[in-house]
Amino acid sequence: MSTTETPVRLTEQELVERWRAEALERAGYSPQAAFELAARTDVDLHVAAELLAKGLLDRARAADSALTPSKTKPGSAAAVKDSANQVR
């Protein structure tokens, strides 16, 4: 490494968001949707991934559903279902 290069140190939050985005991409989300969802603390990673895995929603609606605010507890299965119903 030359003297002009300095290693980039990510914060813990950035590391977590990167991990979440990678997990969402592996689940089938587009890189952009995964990035947006990963940064949201009100989105449950497992619920978002499960939507696609179970075929409950197509990819576009799943991303929209996970991003749609709900009156129920954020990230809960009920919130995801509420959001899915709003998209239809």
N, C-alpha and C positions, 0 to 999 in steps of 0.2 A: 504494500500500500504506500503510495507516495504521501508526502507531507501535506499536500493540498486536499487529500481525501479524508473526510471525517466520517466515522460510522454513524449511521442514522439510528437513533434510539427511539423506539416507539414507547408511548405511554401504555400503562396496563389497559386502559380503555381501548386504545387503538389495537392492541394485540387481541383483545376479546372480540372486538368488532370484526377484525380480519378473520378470526377463527369462525365466527358466526356466519360471515359471508361465504367462506369456503364450504361450510356445512350446508348452507342453503343452496349453493351451486351444485353440490353433489346430490342434493335432493331433487334437483331439476329446475330450479329457478334460473332465470337469465342473470348474467353478471350484474346488470344495472338493478334489477329487482332485488337480488340478494344483497347488494351493497346498501340499498335503501332500507330494507327490512332489518339488516344487521345493526344498523345504527339506532333503531327504535327500541327503547327499553320496554315499551308496552306490548311488543310482539313476542309471543312465546315461540322460540325456535322450534321446539318439538311439535307444537300444534301446526305451525306453518309447513313444516316438512311433511307431517302426517297427511295434510290436505292433499298433497300431490301423490304421496305413496298409496293412499287408499282410493285415488281416482275420484275424490269427492267433487273436485273442481278442476277445470282445465287450468293450465299454467297462468294464463292472463287473468282469469277471474280469481285464482288463488292469491296472486300478488295483490290485486286490487282489494280483495277481502281482508287480507292481513293488514293493509294500510288504512282501511276504513274505520274511523272511530266508532265505538259501540257504547251503548248505555250499560252494558254488563261489564263484569270484571275484565280489564284488558288482558288479552292473551289467552283467555279461557276458551274452552270448546264452545260455550254458549256465545261468546263474543264473536268467534269465527263464524258460527252458524248465522248469527244476526247479520254480520257483514255480508255473508254469501247471499242471504235473502235480499239484501239491499241492492246487490249487483244485478240480480236477475231482473 
